[in-house]
Amino acid sequence: MGTGTFAAVLIGVMLLLLISILIRQENKSDEAAIRRIVRSTLIEETTGVSVNERLKAKRKSISRAQDFDFCELRSAKGFELPERVDGWLDLEGLTTSRGLKLPERVVGDIYFWSLPKSEYERLSHGPVRMDGKVRFEPLVDEDEMTRIRLSSATAGGRFRL
């Protein structure tokens, strides 16, 4: 057997190996697709919800937190808030609760700095689920802010006003 014949046989064997590998890969792809379809069908039949709907819901649930700043809002008349707030909700400028419909879920705090507690209590409902607190006064009062400014002004031995 000459070198030309040996090379032709070697190329033929390599082509056969390559074809068998490609066929095997195609079968694996087909098997994986069939397994995905069967799994999706089983999940849909047992839960009543398709896999695509579950994935969409999961993507929505892991979206980043979004804060809503409506501090300039004075009246809620004709104003609609979203059903879900994934961060804090700032309504500090609101002076009346008339027309206010709070979201069903608020993950963070709600700020009502200008709204009296009695006005808030007139609301027929609050969020169904709330992970934060309802705050009626600033987290830091004016006296504390003055102390903070003075302490930062005198920091490092220098006194700046």
HELIX and SHEET records of a PDB file:
HELIX    1   1 THR A    3  THR A   47  1                                  45    
HELIX    2   2 VAL A   51  SER A   61  1                                  11    
HELIX    3   3 LYS A  117  GLU A  121  1                                   5    
HELIX    4   4 GLU A  142  ALA A  153  1                                  12    
HELIX    5   5 ALA A  155  GLY A  157  5                                   3    
SHEET    1   A 4 PHE A  68  ASP A  69  0                                        
SHEET    2   A 4 LEU A  89  ASP A  90  1                                        
SHEET    3   A 4 ILE A 110  TYR A 111  1                                        
SHEET    4   A 4 VAL A 134  ARG A 135  1                                        
SHEET    1   B 3 ARG A  84  VAL A  85  0                                        
SHEET    2   B 3 ARG A 105  VAL A 106  1                                        
SHEET    3   B 3 ARG A 129  MET A 130  1                                        
END                                                                             
